[in-house]
Amino acid sequence: MSNKIPQPQKGLSGGQYKPLTDTQVLQIHQASLTILNRTGVKVEEPQALELFESSGANVDGNRVRIPSALIEETLDKALSRVVLAGRDPKNDLILEGSRVHIGTGGAALQVIDLETEKIRQATLKDAADMARIVDALDNIHFYLLPIYPTDIPEESVEISKYYAALANTTKHVQAGAYTIQGIRDVIEMSERIMGSAAALRERPIVSFITSWMVSPLMFATDVTTLMIEVCRQGMPVVLSSAPMAGSTSPVTLAGTLAQLNAEQLAGLTLTQMVNPGTPVLIGPIPATADMRTGSYLGGSVELGLCNAAITQMAHFYKVPIYNSAGMTESKLPDIQAGIEKTQSIIQVALAGGNFIHHAAGMLEDMSTIAYEQFVIDNDMLGMAMRAVRGIEVNDETLALDAIDRVGPGNHYLMDEHTMKYLRTEHLFPSKVINRQGRDEWENDGSKDARTRAQEIARDILEKHQPMPINADVDDWIQKHFASTLILSGGPTS
């Protein structure tokens, strides 16, 4: 009998939850093709315009109308399987089908300080420290840099934040792209870490987000240029667009999905024109606007519903998807945060989202990060992945021999079947989820979940040491990028 505690699970197959019928998926697909062929998209980036025109799109000034045949050609070229590697191969992510991976996200400018509980500006040290927190938490599968460091010059941001992340976690690192030179520097650094350019392309330990679409239906010129550069480099790229129903997309959820899907198909088409076979994650992030104020609503139930639905569209096209769940309007790690985060995470994970970001650490509609929230969310994500795993039904799990052996009126506590399966069948959350009796809980200080999470976060920062970058490589990086690289002040710096 085995009492081995199971390893954290990622890449489990979702798809159990389908808010759209097969007929509705086809309706949205056809509506998107109509939008692209009739309404078109606005494109001002010269390289993109030239590529669209030479590939057979109808280009009228800055308006580009894309025929359905060109979309079909694109879908034939696009990869159905994308690998996002970690420095440690055990943290590699295989994005295909309905395999589920969940992690961090955002570019928040402020942080709830772990010691003072006061709001302050995000710093480069936060990028490093949060990477260490994520490195130690098993149910957070990747590290999408959740903050933008406000304490360093703009020209140092890309190389410094990627270095701070890579030096403090062995999980895959992803962040936004801001400059051509920054992209090239990060790739050169990553090539050195992996040993060669070919090794990095085979197992890319970094990837880039390009928020290239200004909804509705307009390519952002500067970011489109960055997207083209990432494609030419043969590195994984995310096509992020995030319209708000009622503001930058139709108020109806179906209309938002049709427009957003069209935006993604247009972006995907451009990537394959630049470099056929470029590893792409479509990045549709449907959300809603507060119709009273026009502001973004990250914690709405409709966000989870729409992100689950757009996941079905990705499965229909057989392309990997980056989308969103786990956001909240709450300003603190409180009951509201728990409610809003959990409902969207469960929906999108069960739908089979491949790369679900924003899921850990995020508060206040992507504007704030709390260290303890990573720890709380780690438990919630473990529960979500247990739900994705589902119920295994076979001769062993049906337990007919155990039922016969125990018989009427007895118990299963010490039965060999219980001993064999108790650690694999049931999830055992960390210390944040408290299952003590009241007397024991009171004797331990009557701590709520936030307090326990803060203690765990402090303990990780004090004790956890991630696998370091090779010393010779690290020395080369620090010398080669000395003019722009700023060290975080963390333990690896």
N, C-alpha and C positions, 0 to 999 in steps of 0.2 A: 504493500500500500504506500502511496506517495502523499506526503504532507507538504510538498513543495509549493511555495507561494507562486502563482503564475506571474509571468512577466507582463509589464504594461502592454496593452494591445493598441496598435494603430493599424490603419489599412484594412480594417474590417469592412465588409460589404454592407452598405445601407440599401436604400431603395424600397424599404417597406412602406414608406409614407409617400403617397402620390396625390397631391391636391388637384392635379389636372388629369382628366381622362385622356386616353390616346387620341380621341377626336379633337379635344381642346389643344393638345400639343400641336397637331397638324394645323389647326386654325391659326394659332399664334405664328407658326412657321410661315404659312402663306401670307398672313398679314405683314410680317416682317419683310418678305420678298416684295410685296406691293409697295411698302414704304420706301425701300431702297430703289426700286425701279421707277416709281412715280414722283415721290417727294425728293428723294436723294439726300445727300449729306453735303455740308459746306466744308471745303478743303482749301486752305491757302498755302500750305507748305509746298514749295516748288517741286521737290523730289517726289512727293506723294502724288501731286497732280500729274506729273509726267508718267509715273508708273501706272496710275489708273487709266490714263488715256491710251498708253501703249498696249494695255492689256484688254482693251475693248469696252471700257466704261464710256458712257456718254458724258463728256466734260463740256459744260457751258459756263465759261468764266470760272467762278469758284464753286459752282454747283456740280456735283458729281452724282450721276444716276447709274446705279450698278445693276446690270441685267442678271437675272436668276442663273443663267448658265455660268457666269463668272463666279457666283457664290458656290455653285455645285463643284466647279473645278477646285476652288479653295478647299472645300471640305474633303476632297479626295487627297489633297496634299498635306493637310494638317495632321500632326501626330496625335494618335489616340492614347499614347503612353509617354509620360514625362517623368523623369527621375530628378528629384531634388535631393542632393546628397548632404550628409553631415560630415564633419571632419572624422568622426567615428562612424564607420559603416553601419553600426547597429541603429543609427539614427536616420538612415536613408529613408526617403519617402518615395513610394511608387504611386504615381497619380494616374489612374485609369479606371474605367468603368464606374462603379459606385463605391470605390474604396474611400474610406473616411479618414481624414487627418485634421486635427484641430489645434490652433495655436493663438499667438498674440497678434496684434495689429495696431495700426494707427500712426499718428505723428503728433501726439499731444505736446502742447507747449508748457503744461504745468503738471506738477506731481504733488500728491499728499505726502508730506514728509513722514517717514516711518517713526521718528522719535517725537516730533512736536505735534503731529497730526494737523499741521497748518499747510495751506497751499503755498507753493513756491514755484519758481521757474525751473523747467527741466534742464539738466546739465549733462555733459558728456559722461561724467561719473555714473549718472543714472543709467545710461546706455550699457555700461559695463556691469554695474551691479544687478540690473534687471536680467541681463544675460545669465549671470550666475544663478539667480533665483530660478529662472526657467530651466537651466541645465540640471538642476536638482529635482525638478518636479516631473514625475514620470508621465502624467497625462497631458502635458503640454508638448506637442510633437515638433514644433518648429518655433524659431525666434524671428518674427517680423518686428523690426525695431519699433517699439511702441511710442517713442518720444523723438522730438527734434531738439537737439542740444542747442540751447540759446546762449551758451557762454563762450562760444568759439566763433571765429570769422567764417563767413559763408564759404570761402574757398577751401576751408579745411573740413567742412562738415562730412562730405561723402567718405573720404579715405579714413577719417578719424572715427566715425561712428561704425563703419564696417569693421575696422580693426578692433575697436572696443568690443564689438560683438563676437567676432571670430576668436579673439583671445580668451573669451570667458564662457563660451559654450561650444560643445561639439555637435549641436543640432544645426539644421539648415538655417542660414541667415538670409533674410530678404529685407529690402528697404526701397524707398523711393529713389528715383534717378533725377538729378537736377542739372548736371552739366556733362558735356561730352568728355571733357578731361577727367571728371570725377569717375565716370563709368570706366574709362580706360585704366585709370589708376587702380580702381578696385579689382578689375579683371587681372591686371598685372600682378597685384599682390596675391590674389587667389591662385593664379598660375604657379607662383613661387611656392605657396603652401602645399599645393597638390603635386608639385614636381615638374610639371610641363603644361603647355597649352592644351595638348591632346588629353592629358589626364583630367584637366578641369572640365573640358567639354564632355568627357565620358561620365564624370561624376561631379556635376557643378555644385559647389558648396555655397554659392551665392546666386541670387536671382534679383531681378529688377522690376519694380512696379512703375508703369507709365500711365498716369491718369490723363490719357491723350484725348478724351472726349469731353467736351462741354455740352451737356445735355440742354436742349434737345438737338441732336444730329449735327454737331459742329466739331470738327477736329481742332484741338488746341495746337497752334502752329509750333511753338517751341518744344512742347512735349512730344509731338509727332516726330520731330527731328531726333529727339533722344531715343524714341522707340525704334526708329530706323537704324540708329547706331547699334543698339543692343542686338537687333536682328542680324545685322552684318557681322557682328562678333560671334554669332552662333550661340548666344547665351539665352537661358530661359527668361521670358518676358511675360509680364502680366498686363492685360488690357483692362484697366480699371475705369468703369463709368458708374455713376451713382445718382440717377435721377430721383427726384422726389415727386410722388404722385400728388397732383394738384398744383405743383409749382413748375418743375422742369420736365414733367411728363403728364399725360392725361390723368385726371383724378380717378378714373376707373382702374382697377388693378390689371385687368386684361389689356387696356390701352398702354399702361406703363410697361407691361411685359413685352408687348409687341414692339414698342419703340426701342426699349433697351436691347432686346434681342437683335433688332436691326442694327443698332449701333455696334454691337459686338461682332456681328457678321461683317460689317464694313471694316472694322479694325483688323479682324482675322484675315480678311482678304488682302489688306495691305501688307501684313507681315509675310505672307506667303509669296507675294510679288517681290518683296525685297530679298528673301532668302527661303526658297521652298524647303520645308522640313524644319524651319525654326521651331524650337520647343516653346509653345505658347500655352498659357492658361488664360482662357477667357475670364474676364473679371466683372460680370454683371452684379451690381449691388443695388437692387431695387429697395427703395425706402419710401416713406410718406412724409408729407409736410403737415404741420399743425395748421389746420385751416383757420384758426383764430389769429395766429401770429405769423404764419409763413415759415416758421423755424423747422429745422430738421427733427424728426422723431426716430431715435435709434431703438427705443424700447417698445415700439408698437407691435401688437400681435400681427399686424399686416406685414411688417418687415420679415418676420419669420416665415409667414405664409408665402410671400412672394419669392424669398430666397430659396425656399423649398421648390416652388414651381419652376423657377429659372434653372434649378439643378436638373429638373426633368428635361429641359430643352438641351442642356449640355449632353445628357445621356442620349438624347435623340440624335445629336450630331456626332456623338462618340469623340468628344474633345474634353480634356480636363478643365475643371472649373475652380476658380478662386471666388468665393463669395463670403457673405458676412452673417454672423450671429453673435449673440452674447453682449449686445450693447444695452445701455440703459440711460435714462434721463437722471437717475439718482446721482447726487453729489457725494455720497458716502457709501461704503460697503454696508448696506442696510437691507431691510426686508424688501423694499422696492427693487433694489438692485438684484436680489435673488430671484424675485418673481419675473422681472423683465428678461434677465439673462437666460434663465432656465427655459422659458417657453420657446424662445427662438432657437437656442442650441438644440433642444430635443427635436424640433421640427426639421432643421436643416441637416442635422446628423442622420436622422432616420430617412431623410430623402436621399442621402448618399452624396453630399457635398464632398469634393475631393480635398479642398484646401480651405478650411473655414477659419477666417481670421477675425480679429476683434474679440475673440472668444475669451480671452484671459487678461485681467488687469484693468480693463477699460471702464471708465465712469464718465458721466456728464457728457454724453453724446460725443465721444472721441476726444474731448478736450483735456481730460484729466486721467492720470494713472495713479493707482495706489499699490504699493508693494504687497500689502496683505491681501489685496484682491486677487493677485496671482495665486496665492495659496488657497484661498477659498474656492476660486474657480477650478483649481486642479481637482478638487474633490467632485465638483459638479460635472466636470468633463469626464472623469472616471465613470460616473453614473450614466452619462449620456452614451459613452462607448459600450457600457454593459447593456444598455437598451438596444444599441445597434447590433451587438452580438446575438441577441435574441435567445431563443430556447432551443436547445439541441434535443431532438427526440430520436432515440435509438434503443436497442435492446438493453443496453447498460443503464441509460438514464431513466427508462421506464421503471426500472428497479423491481421487476416482478419477483425475482428471487429474494430480495431484501424484504419485500412486503410479506412474502410467504414465511420467511425465516422469523421475522419479528412477530407476526400474527396479531390477532385482535387483542386490544387492551394493553399492549406493551409500548415501548418507545424506541426510537431510532438513534438516541444520543451516542451510544457506544458501538453501534453496528459498523461492520467493516465497510459497507457502502457509504455511510456517512463520513468515515475517516478518509476514504478515497477521494470524495468529491467536494467536501465542504469548502476547501480553499479555492477551488476552480469554479464552482457553480455560483458562489455568492461573492459580491464585492465587499472588501473590507476598506472603507475610507480611512484617510489619515486622521490625525488628532483634531482637525477642525470640526468634523462631524462628531458630535458628542453623543455617545450611547450609554453613558453611565447612569446609574440610579441617582435620584436627587441627593441622597445623603453623601454619596461618594463625590458627586459633582460639587456640593457645597464644601466638603472637606478639602477639595482641590482649589478652592478660591472662587467658586461660582462664576467662572469666566465665560463670557459669551464668545461666539465664533470669531468675531473680529479680533478680540484680545488674543485668543489662541493663535490666530493666523499671524498676528504681529510677532508673537514670540517665535513662531516657526521661521518667519522671514528673517528675523534677527539672527537666529541660530544658523541658518543657511549662509548668510553673509559672513558670519564669524568663522565657520568651519569648512564650508564646501570649497574644494579646490578643483576646478575643471581641468581636464587634460590640457597641458600647455601646448602652444605651437612649438615646433622644433626650434631649439635655441639658436642655431645658425641661421635658420630662415627668419626668425624673429629679429635677429640682429641686422640682417640684410634689409628687412622691411623698414626698420626704424632709421637706418642710414639712408636708404634709397629715397624715402619720402620725407626726409628731415625738414624740407622747406614747407610742407603743408601738414604733415601728420602731427596731431596733438594727442598726447597720452592722457588717459582718463584719470590717472592717480590711483587706479585700483591695484589689486595684488599682483596682476600679471604685467603691470607697466614698468 
